[in-house]
Amino acid sequence: MAYFGASCDTPEYNKEFADELNLDFPLLSDPSRKTAKEYGLVADDKGFPKRWTVYVSKEGKIAFVDKEVKAAAAADAILKKLAELKVEKAEK
């Protein structure tokens, strides 16, 4: 299993953010919003990215899109959804 975060912020901002939170996963940057637009994650009328969680299978297929992300509960929601999708836990 692999996981990462993605943001439309700059690589410099994301590095600072990841360092501040001591994240244990990569935080990818998409400041041009090209990839976010391809996934339908940018509101056309405002140009701002949506806060969604997209689950992509090993085969590259979208398995689920959570459009109701609540930042404070996101970690628990992600763990629950990974279990529902039968994604094996990573070994430490």
A tleap script that builds the chain and sets N, CA, C and O, in Angstrom:
source leaprc.protein.ff14SB
mol = sequence {
  NMET ALA TYR PHE GLY ALA SER CYS ASP THR
  PRO GLU TYR ASN LYS GLU PHE ALA ASP GLU
  LEU ASN LEU ASP PHE PRO LEU LEU SER ASP
  PRO SER ARG LYS THR ALA LYS GLU TYR GLY
  LEU VAL ALA ASP ASP LYS GLY PHE PRO LYS
  ARG TRP THR VAL TYR VAL SER LYS GLU GLY
  LYS ILE ALA PHE VAL ASP LYS GLU VAL LYS
  ALA ALA ALA ALA ALA ASP ALA ILE LEU LYS
  LYS LEU ALA GLU LEU LYS VAL GLU LYS ALA
  GLU CLYS
}
set mol.1.N position { 0.846 -1.175 0.000 }
set mol.1.CA position { 0.000 0.000 0.000 }
set mol.1.C position { 0.891 1.238 0.000 }
set mol.1.O position { 1.923 1.276 0.669 }
set mol.2.N position { 0.487 2.220 -0.740 }
set mol.2.CA position { 1.177 3.505 -0.752 }
set mol.2.C position { 0.141 4.596 -0.523 }
set mol.2.O position { -1.002 4.478 -0.966 }
set mol.3.N position { 0.529 5.624 0.149 }
set mol.3.CA position { -0.367 6.757 0.331 }
set mol.3.C position { 0.434 8.040 0.325 }
set mol.3.O position { 1.620 8.056 0.655 }
set mol.4.N position { -0.227 9.103 -0.052 }
set mol.4.CA position { 0.414 10.403 -0.124 }
set mol.4.C position { -0.655 11.467 -0.052 }
set mol.4.O position { -1.840 11.187 -0.235 }
set mol.5.N position { -0.243 12.659 0.208 }
set mol.5.CA position { -1.142 13.797 0.161 }
set mol.5.C position { -0.822 14.613 -1.082 }
set mol.5.O position { 0.285 14.527 -1.612 }
set mol.6.N position { -1.760 15.385 -1.541 }
set mol.6.CA position { -1.538 16.258 -2.689 }
set mol.6.C position { -2.211 17.592 -2.423 }
set mol.6.O position { -3.280 17.668 -1.819 }
set mol.7.N position { -1.561 18.624 -2.887 }
set mol.7.CA position { -2.050 19.966 -2.636 }
set mol.7.C position { -1.748 20.832 -3.848 }
set mol.7.O position { -0.831 20.536 -4.615 }
set mol.8.N position { -2.504 21.885 -4.020 }
set mol.8.CA position { -2.238 22.844 -5.088 }
set mol.8.C position { -1.276 23.937 -4.632 }
set mol.8.O position { -1.046 24.908 -5.353 }
set mol.9.N position { -0.723 23.780 -3.450 }
set mol.9.CA position { 0.264 24.735 -2.955 }
set mol.9.C position { 1.634 24.444 -3.565 }
set mol.9.O position { 1.837 23.401 -4.187 }
set mol.10.N position { 2.560 25.364 -3.384 }
set mol.10.CA position { 3.906 25.207 -3.947 }
set mol.10.C position { 4.677 24.122 -3.201 }
set mol.10.O position { 4.350 23.802 -2.058 }
set mol.11.N position { 5.700 23.555 -3.843 }
set mol.11.CA position { 6.528 22.560 -3.154 }
set mol.11.C position { 7.161 23.119 -1.875 }
set mol.11.O position { 7.274 22.410 -0.875 }
set mol.12.N position { 7.568 24.383 -1.910 }
set mol.12.CA position { 8.194 24.994 -0.737 }
set mol.12.C position { 7.216 25.069 0.442 }
set mol.12.O position { 7.565 24.748 1.578 }
set mol.13.N position { 5.995 25.497 0.145 }
set mol.13.CA position { 4.977 25.578 1.197 }
set mol.13.C position { 4.663 24.185 1.738 }
set mol.13.O position { 4.572 23.993 2.950 }
set mol.14.N position { 4.499 23.214 0.839 }
set mol.14.CA position { 4.168 21.858 1.271 }
set mol.14.C position { 5.284 21.236 2.102 }
set mol.14.O position { 5.011 20.499 3.049 }
set mol.15.N position { 6.549 21.528 1.755 }
set mol.15.CA position { 7.669 21.000 2.550 }
set mol.15.C position { 7.616 21.576 3.966 }
set mol.15.O position { 7.775 20.851 4.948 }
set mol.16.N position { 7.394 22.873 4.056 }
set mol.16.CA position { 7.298 23.531 5.365 }
set mol.16.C position { 6.132 22.937 6.174 }
set mol.16.O position { 6.275 22.656 7.364 }
set mol.17.N position { 4.994 22.754 5.524 }
set mol.17.CA position { 3.810 22.191 6.164 }
set mol.17.C position { 4.084 20.768 6.645 }
set mol.17.O position { 3.763 20.423 7.782 }
set mol.18.N position { 4.677 19.943 5.781 }
set mol.18.CA position { 4.978 18.544 6.122 }
set mol.18.C position { 5.980 18.472 7.269 }
set mol.18.O position { 5.843 17.644 8.170 }
set mol.19.N position { 6.991 19.343 7.232 }
set mol.19.CA position { 7.988 19.368 8.313 }
set mol.19.C position { 7.350 19.785 9.635 }
set mol.19.O position { 7.642 19.211 10.685 }
set mol.20.N position { 6.483 20.782 9.574 }
set mol.20.CA position { 5.805 21.284 10.770 }
set mol.20.C position { 4.958 20.199 11.432 }
set mol.20.O position { 4.908 20.100 12.658 }
set mol.21.N position { 4.290 19.385 10.607 }
set mol.21.CA position { 3.414 18.329 11.131 }
set mol.21.C position { 4.130 16.987 11.275 }
set mol.21.O position { 3.544 16.007 11.734 }
set mol.22.N position { 5.408 16.953 10.875 }
set mol.22.CA position { 6.193 15.717 10.950 }
set mol.22.C position { 5.470 14.574 10.222 }
set mol.22.O position { 5.343 13.472 10.757 }
set mol.23.N position { 5.006 14.844 9.016 }
set mol.23.CA position { 4.268 13.846 8.247 }
set mol.23.C position { 5.167 12.676 7.878 }
set mol.23.O position { 6.359 12.855 7.624 }
set mol.24.N position { 4.594 11.481 7.849 }
set mol.24.CA position { 5.359 10.288 7.494 }
set mol.24.C position { 5.028 9.815 6.079 }
set mol.24.O position { 5.217 8.643 5.751 }
set mol.25.N position { 4.538 10.723 5.248 }
set mol.25.CA position { 4.201 10.397 3.869 }
set mol.25.C position { 4.511 11.607 2.990 }
set mol.25.O position { 4.558 12.740 3.470 }
set mol.26.N position { 4.722 11.357 1.707 }
set mol.26.CA position { 5.016 12.467 0.798 }
set mol.26.C position { 3.805 13.376 0.612 }
set mol.26.O position { 2.659 12.929 0.650 }
set mol.27.N position { 4.082 14.639 0.413 }
set mol.27.CA position { 3.052 15.623 0.121 }
set mol.27.C position { 3.389 16.224 -1.240 }
set mol.27.O position { 4.321 17.017 -1.371 }
set mol.28.N position { 2.623 15.836 -2.235 }
set mol.28.CA position { 2.880 16.263 -3.609 }
set mol.28.C position { 2.293 17.640 -3.874 }
set mol.28.O position { 1.329 18.053 -3.230 }
set mol.29.N position { 2.888 18.344 -4.831 }
set mol.29.CA position { 2.438 19.695 -5.164 }
set mol.29.C position { 1.924 19.760 -6.597 }
set mol.29.O position { 2.491 19.155 -7.506 }
set mol.30.N position { 0.848 20.501 -6.774 }
set mol.30.CA position { 0.240 20.697 -8.083 }
set mol.30.C position { -0.167 22.169 -8.218 }
set mol.30.O position { -1.347 22.469 -8.395 }
set mol.31.N position { 0.819 23.101 -8.134 }
set mol.31.CA position { 0.451 24.520 -8.150 }
set mol.31.C position { -0.214 24.976 -9.446 }
set mol.31.O position { -0.928 25.979 -9.446 }
set mol.32.N position { 0.005 24.266 -10.540 }
set mol.32.CA position { -0.659 24.629 -11.794 }
set mol.32.C position { -2.113 24.164 -11.804 }
set mol.32.O position { -2.905 24.596 -12.641 }
set mol.33.N position { -2.455 23.280 -10.866 }
set mol.33.CA position { -3.792 22.684 -10.724 }
set mol.33.C position { -4.148 21.766 -11.899 }
set mol.33.O position { -5.308 21.381 -12.049 }
set mol.34.N position { -3.176 21.415 -12.723 }
set mol.34.CA position { -3.441 20.573 -13.899 }
set mol.34.C position { -4.002 19.215 -13.489 }
set mol.34.O position { -5.045 18.802 -13.995 }
set mol.35.N position { -3.330 18.523 -12.588 }
set mol.35.CA position { -3.794 17.202 -12.158 }
set mol.35.C position { -5.109 17.314 -11.406 }
set mol.35.O position { -6.017 16.510 -11.615 }
set mol.36.N position { -5.214 18.304 -10.532 }
set mol.36.CA position { -6.462 18.505 -9.783 }
set mol.36.C position { -7.635 18.725 -10.733 }
set mol.36.O position { -8.728 18.211 -10.497 }
set mol.37.N position { -7.420 19.473 -11.789 }
set mol.37.CA position { -8.479 19.713 -12.777 }
set mol.37.C position { -8.851 18.414 -13.476 }
set mol.37.O position { -10.032 18.156 -13.709 }
set mol.38.N position { -7.854 17.586 -13.816 }
set mol.38.CA position { -8.132 16.322 -14.495 }
set mol.38.C position { -8.971 15.387 -13.628 }
set mol.38.O position { -9.747 14.589 -14.154 }
set mol.39.N position { -8.828 15.477 -12.317 }
set mol.39.CA position { -9.621 14.657 -11.397 }
set mol.39.C position { -10.937 15.342 -11.036 }
set mol.39.O position { -11.723 14.784 -10.270 }
set mol.40.N position { -11.192 16.519 -11.560 }
set mol.40.CA position { -12.426 17.229 -11.255 }
set mol.40.C position { -12.420 17.843 -9.864 }
set mol.40.O position { -13.471 18.038 -9.254 }
set mol.41.N position { -11.233 18.144 -9.373 }
set mol.41.CA position { -11.108 18.633 -7.999 }
set mol.41.C position { -10.993 20.143 -7.889 }
set mol.41.O position { -10.704 20.667 -6.813 }
set mol.42.N position { -11.214 20.843 -8.983 }
set mol.42.CA position { -11.153 22.305 -8.955 }
set mol.42.C position { -12.521 22.838 -9.331 }
set mol.42.O position { -13.082 22.480 -10.366 }
set mol.43.N position { -13.048 23.699 -8.476 }
set mol.43.CA position { -14.339 24.329 -8.755 }
set mol.43.C position { -14.143 25.288 -9.922 }
set mol.43.O position { -13.395 26.259 -9.809 }
set mol.44.N position { -14.803 25.025 -11.032 }
set mol.44.CA position { -14.612 25.816 -12.238 }
set mol.44.C position { -14.895 27.303 -12.043 }
set mol.44.O position { -14.197 28.151 -12.599 }
set mol.45.N position { -15.903 27.610 -11.265 }
set mol.45.CA position { -16.295 29.009 -11.121 }
set mol.45.C position { -15.332 29.818 -10.263 }
set mol.45.O position { -15.244 31.034 -10.430 }
set mol.46.N position { -14.610 29.179 -9.352 }
set mol.46.CA position { -13.710 29.905 -8.461 }
set mol.46.C position { -12.243 29.552 -8.666 }
set mol.46.O position { -11.368 30.346 -8.319 }
set mol.47.N position { -11.953 28.374 -9.226 }
set mol.47.CA position { -10.575 27.967 -9.430 }
set mol.47.C position { -9.899 27.415 -8.197 }
set mol.47.O position { -8.708 27.106 -8.229 }
set mol.48.N position { -10.648 27.284 -7.096 }
set mol.48.CA position { -10.079 26.745 -5.865 }
set mol.48.C position { -10.238 25.235 -5.834 }
set mol.48.O position { -11.268 24.708 -6.255 }
set mol.49.N position { -9.223 24.533 -5.336 }
set mol.49.CA position { -9.351 23.076 -5.234 }
set mol.49.C position { -10.343 22.693 -4.146 }
set mol.49.O position { -10.473 23.369 -3.125 }
set mol.50.N position { -11.035 21.589 -4.395 }
set mol.50.CA position { -11.976 21.056 -3.411 }
set mol.50.C position { -11.213 20.187 -2.419 }
set mol.50.O position { -10.185 19.607 -2.769 }
set mol.51.N position { -11.697 20.093 -1.200 }
set mol.51.CA position { -11.075 19.243 -0.190 }
set mol.51.C position { -11.765 17.881 -0.246 }
set mol.51.O position { -12.694 17.605 0.513 }
set mol.52.N position { -11.296 17.052 -1.148 }
set mol.52.CA position { -11.835 15.709 -1.317 }
set mol.52.C position { -10.715 14.707 -1.076 }
set mol.52.O position { -9.537 15.039 -1.213 }
set mol.53.N position { -11.080 13.493 -0.722 }
set mol.53.CA position { -10.122 12.401 -0.641 }
set mol.53.C position { -10.469 11.421 -1.751 }
set mol.53.O position { -11.591 10.924 -1.837 }
set mol.54.N position { -9.478 11.155 -2.601 }
set mol.54.CA position { -9.667 10.250 -3.738 }
set mol.54.C position { -8.864 8.984 -3.456 }
set mol.54.O position { -7.657 9.039 -3.219 }
set mol.55.N position { -9.545 7.853 -3.486 }
set mol.55.CA position { -8.902 6.555 -3.260 }
set mol.55.C position { -8.690 5.909 -4.624 }
set mol.55.O position { -9.648 5.655 -5.353 }
set mol.56.N position { -7.437 5.646 -4.961 }
set mol.56.CA position { -7.086 5.075 -6.252 }
set mol.56.C position { -6.517 3.684 -6.020 }
set mol.56.O position { -5.621 3.499 -5.196 }
set mol.57.N position { -7.042 2.710 -6.749 }
set mol.57.CA position { -6.584 1.325 -6.591 }
set mol.57.C position { -5.188 1.138 -7.176 }
set mol.57.O position { -4.670 2.009 -7.875 }
set mol.58.N position { -4.591 -0.015 -6.878 }
set mol.58.CA position { -3.283 -0.346 -7.442 }
set mol.58.C position { -3.332 -0.367 -8.961 }
set mol.58.O position { -2.321 -0.143 -9.627 }
set mol.59.N position { -4.506 -0.636 -9.501 }
set mol.59.CA position { -4.686 -0.695 -10.953 }
set mol.59.C position { -4.885 0.691 -11.567 }
set mol.59.O position { -5.009 0.822 -12.785 }
set mol.60.N position { -4.914 1.722 -10.725 }
set mol.60.CA position { -5.081 3.081 -11.214 }
set mol.60.C position { -6.520 3.514 -11.389 }
set mol.60.O position { -6.782 4.572 -11.961 }
set mol.61.N position { -7.459 2.715 -10.905 }
set mol.61.CA position { -8.885 3.042 -11.012 }
set mol.61.C position { -9.333 3.786 -9.745 }
set mol.61.O position { -8.861 3.494 -8.646 }
set mol.62.N position { -10.227 4.727 -9.908 }
set mol.62.CA position { -10.768 5.427 -8.747 }
set mol.62.C position { -11.737 4.485 -8.032 }
set mol.62.O position { -12.749 4.070 -8.596 }
set mol.63.N position { -11.411 4.156 -6.781 }
set mol.63.CA position { -12.208 3.215 -6.001 }
set mol.63.C position { -13.311 3.934 -5.227 }
set mol.63.O position { -14.384 3.372 -5.007 }
set mol.64.N position { -13.050 5.167 -4.818 }
set mol.64.CA position { -14.034 5.925 -4.038 }
set mol.64.C position { -13.576 7.369 -3.966 }
set mol.64.O position { -12.377 7.650 -3.953 }
set mol.65.N position { -14.535 8.284 -3.917 }
set mol.65.CA position { -14.249 9.703 -3.717 }
set mol.65.C position { -15.076 10.175 -2.535 }
set mol.65.O position { -16.304 10.093 -2.546 }
set mol.66.N position { -14.390 10.669 -1.517 }
set mol.66.CA position { -15.063 11.232 -0.344 }
set mol.66.C position { -15.176 12.732 -0.566 }
set mol.66.O position { -14.173 13.445 -0.536 }
set mol.67.N position { -16.397 13.212 -0.790 }
set mol.67.CA position { -16.632 14.627 -1.052 }
set mol.67.C position { -17.070 15.377 0.200 }
set mol.67.O position { -17.371 16.569 0.146 }
set mol.68.N position { -17.103 14.672 1.325 }
set mol.68.CA position { -17.562 15.279 2.581 }
set mol.68.C position { -16.439 15.296 3.619 }
set mol.68.O position { -16.673 14.986 4.787 }
set mol.69.N position { -15.242 15.650 3.210 }
set mol.69.CA position { -14.076 15.625 4.102 }
set mol.69.C position { -14.204 16.694 5.182 }
set mol.69.O position { -14.459 17.865 4.901 }
set mol.70.N position { -14.023 16.261 6.408 }
set mol.70.CA position { -13.975 17.169 7.555 }
set mol.70.C position { -12.568 17.045 8.123 }
set mol.70.O position { -12.190 15.996 8.645 }
set mol.71.N position { -11.798 18.116 8.018 }
set mol.71.CA position { -10.372 18.073 8.347 }
set mol.71.C position { -10.091 17.457 9.710 }
set mol.71.O position { -9.156 16.666 9.844 }
set mol.72.N position { -10.870 17.797 10.713 }
set mol.72.CA position { -10.610 17.307 12.074 }
set mol.72.C position { -10.793 15.799 12.200 }
set mol.72.O position { -10.166 15.175 13.056 }
set mol.73.N position { -11.631 15.208 11.370 }
set mol.73.CA position { -11.909 13.772 11.461 }
set mol.73.C position { -11.368 12.987 10.259 }
set mol.73.O position { -11.656 11.799 10.117 }
set mol.74.N position { -10.594 13.640 9.403 }
set mol.74.CA position { -10.159 13.018 8.155 }
set mol.74.C position { -9.331 11.758 8.374 }
set mol.74.O position { -9.538 10.766 7.675 }
set mol.75.N position { -8.408 11.768 9.317 }
set mol.75.CA position { -7.539 10.604 9.530 }
set mol.75.C position { -8.359 9.367 9.875 }
set mol.75.O position { -8.136 8.299 9.306 }
set mol.76.N position { -9.297 9.501 10.794 }
set mol.76.CA position { -10.140 8.363 11.170 }
set mol.76.C position { -11.007 7.908 10.008 }
set mol.76.O position { -11.196 6.709 9.802 }
set mol.77.N position { -11.534 8.855 9.251 }
set mol.77.CA position { -12.381 8.516 8.106 }
set mol.77.C position { -11.581 7.766 7.044 }
set mol.77.O position { -12.083 6.824 6.431 }
set mol.78.N position { -10.353 8.180 6.832 }
set mol.78.CA position { -9.490 7.514 5.849 }
set mol.78.C position { -9.196 6.087 6.284 }
set mol.78.O position { -9.286 5.162 5.476 }
set mol.79.N position { -8.845 5.899 7.551 }
set mol.79.CA position { -8.568 4.545 8.050 }
set mol.79.C position { -9.791 3.645 7.905 }
set mol.79.O position { -9.667 2.481 7.522 }
set mol.80.N position { -10.957 4.177 8.206 }
set mol.80.CA position { -12.198 3.403 8.083 }
set mol.80.C position { -12.454 3.018 6.627 }
set mol.80.O position { -12.789 1.870 6.337 }
set mol.81.N position { -12.296 3.974 5.714 }
set mol.81.CA position { -12.545 3.700 4.303 }
set mol.81.C position { -11.528 2.701 3.752 }
set mol.81.O position { -11.894 1.832 2.962 }
set mol.82.N position { -10.267 2.806 4.150 }
set mol.82.CA position { -9.262 1.836 3.701 }
set mol.82.C position { -9.638 0.422 4.141 }
set mol.82.O position { -9.456 -0.535 3.388 }
set mol.83.N position { -10.160 0.295 5.359 }
set mol.83.CA position { -10.605 -1.017 5.850 }
set mol.83.C position { -11.788 -1.515 5.013 }
set mol.83.O position { -11.832 -2.688 4.642 }
set mol.84.N position { -12.741 -0.633 4.714 }
set mol.84.CA position { -13.896 -1.005 3.890 }
set mol.84.C position { -13.466 -1.459 2.497 }
set mol.84.O position { -14.061 -2.370 1.920 }
set mol.85.N position { -12.423 -0.814 1.961 }
set mol.85.CA position { -11.917 -1.162 0.636 }
set mol.85.C position { -10.970 -2.359 0.685 }
set mol.85.O position { -10.416 -2.777 -0.332 }
set mol.86.N position { -10.799 -2.897 1.890 }
set mol.86.CA position { -9.942 -4.065 2.115 }
set mol.86.C position { -8.489 -3.827 1.724 }
set mol.86.O position { -7.830 -4.704 1.166 }
set mol.87.N position { -8.002 -2.625 2.029 }
set mol.87.CA position { -6.604 -2.291 1.803 }
set mol.87.C position { -5.834 -2.750 3.036 }
set mol.87.O position { -6.155 -2.373 4.163 }
set mol.88.N position { -4.821 -3.565 2.803 }
set mol.88.CA position { -4.037 -4.097 3.920 }
set mol.88.C position { -3.252 -2.975 4.595 }
set mol.88.O position { -2.784 -2.041 3.945 }
set mol.89.N position { -3.121 -3.092 5.906 }
set mol.89.CA position { -2.334 -2.121 6.658 }
set mol.89.C position { -0.856 -2.300 6.335 }
set mol.89.O position { -0.381 -3.416 6.130 }
set mol.90.N position { -0.150 -1.195 6.295 }
set mol.90.CA position { 1.284 -1.229 6.048 }
set mol.90.C position { 1.991 -1.771 7.284 }
set mol.90.O position { 1.598 -1.484 8.415 }
set mol.91.N position { 3.022 -2.544 7.057 }
set mol.91.CA position { 3.811 -3.043 8.173 }
set mol.91.C position { 4.778 -1.977 8.619 }
set mol.91.O position { 5.333 -1.243 7.801 }
set mol.92.N position { 4.979 -1.895 9.919 }
set mol.92.CA position { 5.905 -0.888 10.455 }
set mol.92.C position { 7.292 -1.458 10.598 }
set mol.92.O position { 8.206 -0.757 11.034 }
savepdb mol mol.pdb
quit
